[in-house]
């Protein structure tokens, strides 16, 4: 499992930081699902999802066949 530490106030801020100058990663992230501290983000606007200090964000890429 790959792990990186970033500082961000919202999931939207985090997505901007991790995809800067990474076009292929940005393409995958746009199609992915997210968990914040184990809770699904669902269809909420990423800019509205607050990240508490020490939050763990999991990015779940789309899976083949489902």
C-alpha positions, 0 to 999 in steps of 0.5 A: 500500500502506497502512503503519502502525507499531505496537508489539506483542509478539504478533500478537494484541496487534497485532490488538487495537491496530489494530482498537480503535474500528474495527468495520468493520476488525475484521470484515475482519481476523477473516476475513483471512490474515496473513504475518509477515516473509513467513511465513504464520501459518496457523491458529496462535493469534494470541496465540502468534505472536511479533513480533520487533522490526521485524517486517513483518505483512501482512494479506491480506483474503479475495478474491472467488472464492477 
